[in-house]
Amino acid sequence: MTNKLVLENLKHRPIRTILVVFAIAIQVNLMLTLVGMSFGMLNDFQKRSRGVGADIIVRPSNTSILSMSAPTMKEAMVGYLLEQPHVSGALGTTVHNMEGFLNSATGIDLAKFKQFSGGFVFKQGGPWKNNNELIIDEYYATQRKLKAGSTVKLLNRDWIVSGVVETGKMSRIFMPLGVLQDLAGYTGKYSQIYLRVDDPKRTDEVVAHLKSLPALKDYPIYSMESFTSLISIDNAPGLRPFLNVIVGLSVVVGFLVVFLSLYTAVLERTREIGILKSLGATPMFVISLLFRETIALSIVGSIVGVALSYATQWLIATLVPASLQMEIVYEWWPISMLVAIFASLVGALYPGFKAAKQDAVEALAYE
């Protein structure tokens, strides 16, 4: 009987019910979207780092896992690293951030890159033939609506897209190494150097040897396995506190939405509550009625919020795949739902107790 009363009340006020469900869904979707983008962008960075096919990465001093300093490693460093025991290949690249730091251009020597990692898988077009051409990956091509032969303006000059390649290696935009170095003011300088080892089992041994060299004492040197394992939310500066703040804001939003809706509902149902109390309903019965209504709204809103996260993922993948990536993080489904239910129940506390304390005679006389 109680559940039937809850259901009938929700059906009796469809607009309010829909608005509350939608507000809770937005709260859940906000959490899932931000967490999904955090995981998605970090995992995409991991994938593109592994896609080079290197065993070891050497980076400039004062460089963190997820950020780059200005290119400072001289070209001679490649030759020096190749002289070290068990190093069978070395590839230097120069990275220049652009477009609000959401994308970067990587300068490479195509012949050396092909020898080092097997080169690109072209979806359209092919390698550049002169210095005013560049290569882009399929995500960047989709976002900017470009194809082989298109013109794009970057670094204050027009470039011809010579080819569109499969995503998953280093960057979204690739330019001739020397050209990018000169345009960005880093002539003869590398942002990072990738190394291949003659026997992958010796990778840790080679890393230890490189770190022991006086000439490399200030350079962060990682095996690719350890480098990608460090790419996580906890190692991203400020990302964990940011997520905590967002979850906290979601709780506050959920609390306010449910508080206002249920407080309004109590006022609207003053006479109804008076009738229930005159028929013998106890304060706990009235509180139970409102709390069950709150839980029902929270569960439905959470389910809608999860469904909306798929829609958000599709929109991101369709509109801005090169700038943002989002994953569906299933572990956060129960977390976001519990947060929504908790915030909703907290928001229902005051209206619930206000309804329970109403005098039956005064409630019946309420207009």
C-alpha positions, 0 to 999 in steps of 0.5 A: 500500500505504501509503495502504491501511494508513492507511485501514485504521488509521482504520477500525479505530479509528472512535471515535478517528477521529471524535473527532479529525475533529470536534475539527479541524472545531470548530477550523476552524468557530471561525475561520470563524464569528468571521471570518464574524461580523466581516465580516457585522456590518460589512457589515450596518452598511454596508448600513444606512448606505447605505439612508438614501439620503444623500450626506453624513453629519455626526457629533458630535466625538469620534466614531469610524467605528463608535462614537457619542458622546452626541448633542450636535448641536443641532436648529439645526444642520439649518437651518444645513446646509440654508443651505449651497450645493448642500445640498438636504436634511437629516435629523437622527436621535438614536441610543440604544444598548440591549440590551447595545449589540447593538441601538440605537433611532433616533429619527426624524421619519417625515414628514421621513424619508419626504421624505428617503429614501422612507420604509420598506417595511412588511411588517406594520402601518404608521406609528405614530399616537401616542407609545407606538408604535414600528416595528421591522425584520423581523430584530428581529421574528423574534428577539423573536417580535414582530409588528404589535400586539405589546407590547415593553418598552424604556427602562422602558416598554411600547411597541406595535409599529405596524409591521414594516419591511424591514431595511436602513435605519439601525437595528432599532428606530425611535421618535418623535424627540422621545419618544426624545430626552426619554426618553434625556435628549437633548432637542433633540439629534441623534446624526448628520445626513444630507445630500442634495446637489442634484448627487451629483457635487458631493458631495466639493466640498460635503464640502470646503466644510463642513469649511472652515466654522469652526462645523464644524471639530470635526465628522467629515464624510464622503461616504457613499461614503468613510464606508462604505468605512472600515467595515472590520476594520482600522478596527474598534478591536481587531478585527484583534488579536482575530481574530489571537488566535482564530486563534492559539488555534485553532492551539494547540487543533489542536496539542494535539488531534492531539498527544494523539490521535497520541501515544495512537495510537503507544502503541496501535500499539506492537506493530504498529510493531514488526512493520512494523520487523521486516519492514524498514520504515524510520523514514521509512516509519513517520513517513510513515505517521503523517503521511499519517494526520494529513493525512487527518484534517486534510483531512476535519476541515477539510471538516466544519468548512466544512460546519459554518460553514453550519449556524452561519450558519443558526442565527444567522440563525434565532435572533439575526438582529437581534444577530448577522450572519454571512457565509460568507467564502470567502477564509478557507476555504483559510486555515483549512484550512492552519492546521488542517493545519499545527497537526495536522502540528506535533502529529504531530511528537513521536509520529511521531519517537517511533514511528520510534525504537522498537526492533523487539524491544522493540516486539514484546515490548510488552504 
